[in-house]
């Protein structure tokens, strides 16, 4: 299956996979608002046997076929580091989103 991967400019390391290029009408509005602006990062031919760095290719394909989209979240270790005491005590950038 040919698919399209978009990077969220608001949420680092968060990617939206679509079955059809620029078909954002298929995703829930709440998800679109959370992701913010998206940038096309990759076009790829995906099969169930393909190895992906962070996702199970078969699960991605199932979501693309049933919903038209798949959400790839940051790796768990990246989320865990956000709760690290040094990260929590770092000064917040007042110009960024909460």
Beta strands, then each sheet from edge to edge (+ up, - down):
strand 1: 2-8
strand 2: 15-18
strand 3: 38-45
strand 4: 69-72
sheet 1: 3+ 1- 2+ 4-
end
